[in-house]
Amino acid sequence: MSETIRWGILATGGIAHQFARGLAVLPDAALVAVGSRSQETADAFGEEFDVPHRHASYEALSADPDVDVVYIATPHPFHYENTLLCLNAGKHVLCEKPFAMNAEQAGEMVATARAQSRFLMDAVWTRFLPTLIKTRELLAEDVIGDVRMLLVDFGFRAQFKPEARLFNPELGGGALLDVGIYPLQFASMVMGTPPSEMVAKAAFGETGVDEQVAMTLKYTEGQLAQLSCAIRTATDQEAWIYGTEGRIHVHAPWWRGTQVTVGPAGDSEKSTTFDLPFEGNGYNCEAAEVMRCIREGRLESDVMPLDETLELMETLDAARAQWGLEYPVE
Ligand SMILES: NC(=O)c1ccc[n+]([C@@H]2O[C@H](COP(=O)([O-])OP(=O)(O)OC[C@H]3O[C@@H](n4cnc5c(N)ncnc54)[C@H](OP(=O)(O)O)[C@@H]3O)[C@@H](O)[C@H]2O)c1
């Protein structure tokens, strides 16, 4: 077995639980520490996942000498300060999406990782799932010719709770940062470059957050991407890539699916479907990438590079600039 990588999880909410379950299927990962804002929640999480070090502050977690890499699982507005805390304490970091509230914060996070020679990655976990790996392979094999258009949506109907993270402006609520990043990163993965033009429209709910967003992105060779995201409207969650010689369909829910079909548009008989199930809950796939990079002495992943993360944050900034949206933390 490869050298064990020792993980710490910063925060104990919903995604922290999911990530701990993902780590549990990796024999070469050890969850050695958790940090929470209170001892009680650190202890409860520690009991649930058999974590030996249970810290009552994020600072104590960052100073734990037995931790190699910290997974940041706080709400968006805290990603910046939590990531800087851990990088400056000498830890490698995997930071939840959205990586930061804006490109300026993201730039500082990346610069700090580079100055400290620590690994840093945006937790765009879907990119490491077998379906998206297969999609990249099909594109590299030129199976659909030149990509011309793509269509990706990610909408769900969350119960309206004004104080909850999704709807609370103070916690970075809204569709764009929570789910818009998924179709945007898909488009970035396929096109390999940021858009040259973009039109973004949003509709706002009663707490003032963007509850649904539609974006049209145009690229230098005339390719177009039509992306949408929503937190109060369930959508089909499909991804389609159309090229000059055919199309790739990542079946719903594309962001954690198990099937990819390739072939001529509208002709299922001449299409091939690949079944690509994954082990664990999917978060293990991104954790495995982090561990591969750390073992190989890499400071970033070439599957989710930091410069691409910065470009994505700039696109998010540019989208909301079209509606004049600023977050309270800015
Ligand atoms: N990759 C994915 O599939 C996925 C899915 C869901 C969410 N996420 C991302 O993960 C992040 C956390 O989301 P979540 O759904 O896990 O949130 P959550 O359930 O509300 O948990 C967030 C945790 O952050 C800590 N925290 C620190 N300051 C806080 C504050 N002022 N208010 C509330 N919590 C605070 C708390 O942990 P302690 O009390 O232990 O300090 C809390 O349990 C978000 O940025 C979200 O975008 C990613």
The ligand as an SDF file (V2000), in Angstrom:
LIG
                    3D

 48 52  0  0  0  0  0  0  0  0999 V2000
  -18.9880   19.2290   -3.3300 N   0  0  0  0  0  0  0  0  0  0  0  0
  -20.2590   19.1040   -3.0370 C   0  0  0  0  0  0  0  0  0  0  0  0
  -20.9570   18.2160   -3.5460 O   0  0  0  0  0  0  0  0  0  0  0  0
  -20.8720   20.0090   -2.0350 C   0  0  0  0  0  0  0  0  0  0  0  0
  -22.1230   19.7130   -1.4990 C   0  0  0  0  0  0  0  0  0  0  0  0
  -22.6290   20.5390   -0.5140 C   0  0  0  0  0  0  0  0  0  0  0  0
  -21.9190   21.6510   -0.1230 C   0  0  0  0  0  0  0  0  0  0  0  0
  -20.7090   21.9370   -0.6780 N   0  0  0  0  0  0  0  0  0  0  0  0
  -19.9490   23.1210   -0.2570 C   0  0  0  0  0  0  0  0  0  0  0  0
  -19.4710   22.8920    1.0570 O   0  0  0  0  0  0  0  0  0  0  0  0
  -19.5450   24.0690    1.8250 C   0  0  0  0  0  0  0  0  0  0  0  0
  -20.3080   23.7600    3.1030 C   0  0  0  0  0  0  0  0  0  0  0  0
  -21.6080   23.3400    2.7660 O   0  0  0  0  0  0  0  0  0  0  0  0
  -22.5000   22.4330    3.7620 P   0  0  0  0  0  0  0  0  0  0  0  0
  -23.7090   22.1010    2.9980 O   0  0  0  0  0  0  0  0  0  0  0  0
  -21.6850   21.3660    4.3500 O   0  0  0  0  0  0  0  0  0  0  0  0
  -22.8530   23.5180    4.8780 O   0  0  0  0  0  0  0  0  0  0  0  0
  -23.3830   23.2290    6.3440 P   0  0  0  0  0  0  0  0  0  0  0  0
  -24.0410   21.8960    6.4290 O   0  0  0  0  0  0  0  0  0  0  0  0
  -24.1340   24.4380    6.7650 O   0  0  0  0  0  0  0  0  0  0  0  0
  -22.0510   23.1190    7.2080 O   0  0  0  0  0  0  0  0  0  0  0  0
  -21.1000   24.1390    7.2300 C   0  0  0  0  0  0  0  0  0  0  0  0
  -20.2020   23.9600    8.4360 C   0  0  0  0  0  0  0  0  0  0  0  0
  -19.2820   25.0510    8.4200 O   0  0  0  0  0  0  0  0  0  0  0  0
  -18.9960   25.4660    9.7480 C   0  0  0  0  0  0  0  0  0  0  0  0
  -19.2250   26.9180    9.8860 N   0  0  0  0  0  0  0  0  0  0  0  0
  -18.2740   27.8400   10.1620 C   0  0  0  0  0  0  0  0  0  0  0  0
  -18.7840   29.0540   10.2560 N   0  0  0  0  0  0  0  0  0  0  0  0
  -20.1070   28.9320   10.0270 C   0  0  0  0  0  0  0  0  0  0  0  0
  -21.1850   29.8480   10.0210 C   0  0  0  0  0  0  0  0  0  0  0  0
  -21.0060   31.1700   10.2650 N   0  0  0  0  0  0  0  0  0  0  0  0
  -22.4140   29.3850    9.7710 N   0  0  0  0  0  0  0  0  0  0  0  0
  -22.6140   28.0760    9.5180 C   0  0  0  0  0  0  0  0  0  0  0  0
  -21.6240   27.1420    9.5270 N   0  0  0  0  0  0  0  0  0  0  0  0
  -20.3760   27.5740    9.7880 C   0  0  0  0  0  0  0  0  0  0  0  0
  -19.8530   24.6370   10.6710 C   0  0  0  0  0  0  0  0  0  0  0  0
  -19.0220   23.6120   11.2070 O   0  0  0  0  0  0  0  0  0  0  0  0
  -18.5270   23.6730   12.7410 P   0  0  0  0  0  0  0  0  0  0  0  0
  -19.7070   24.0640   13.5440 O   0  0  0  0  0  0  0  0  0  0  0  0
  -18.0320   22.3300   12.9700 O   0  0  0  0  0  0  0  0  0  0  0  0
  -17.4460   24.7200   12.8320 O   0  0  0  0  0  0  0  0  0  0  0  0
  -20.9170   24.0250    9.7760 C   0  0  0  0  0  0  0  0  0  0  0  0
  -21.3270   22.7700   10.2200 O   0  0  0  0  0  0  0  0  0  0  0  0
  -20.2010   25.1320    0.9300 C   0  0  0  0  0  0  0  0  0  0  0  0
  -19.2210   26.0160    0.4510 O   0  0  0  0  0  0  0  0  0  0  0  0
  -20.8140   24.3480   -0.2060 C   0  0  0  0  0  0  0  0  0  0  0  0
  -20.7600   25.0160   -1.4600 O   0  0  0  0  0  0  0  0  0  0  0  0
  -20.1830   21.1290   -1.6190 C   0  0  0  0  0  0  0  0  0  0  0  0
  1  2  1  0
  2  3  2  0
  2  4  1  0
  4  5  1  0
  4 48  2  0
  5  6  2  0
  6  7  1  0
  7  8  2  0
  8  9  1  0
  8 48  1  0
  9 10  1  0
  9 46  1  0
 10 11  1  0
 11 12  1  0
 11 44  1  0
 12 13  1  0
 13 14  1  0
 14 15  2  0
 14 16  1  0
 14 17  1  0
 17 18  1  0
 18 19  2  0
 18 20  1  0
 18 21  1  0
 21 22  1  0
 22 23  1  0
 23 24  1  0
 23 42  1  0
 24 25  1  0
 25 26  1  0
 25 36  1  0
 26 27  1  0
 26 35  1  0
 27 28  2  0
 28 29  1  0
 29 30  1  0
 29 35  2  0
 30 31  1  0
 30 32  2  0
 32 33  1  0
 33 34  2  0
 34 35  1  0
 36 37  1  0
 36 42  1  0
 37 38  1  0
 38 39  2  0
 38 40  1  0
 38 41  1  0
 42 43  1  0
 44 45  1  0
 44 46  1  0
 46 47  1  0
M  CHG  2   8   1  16  -1
M  END
$$$$
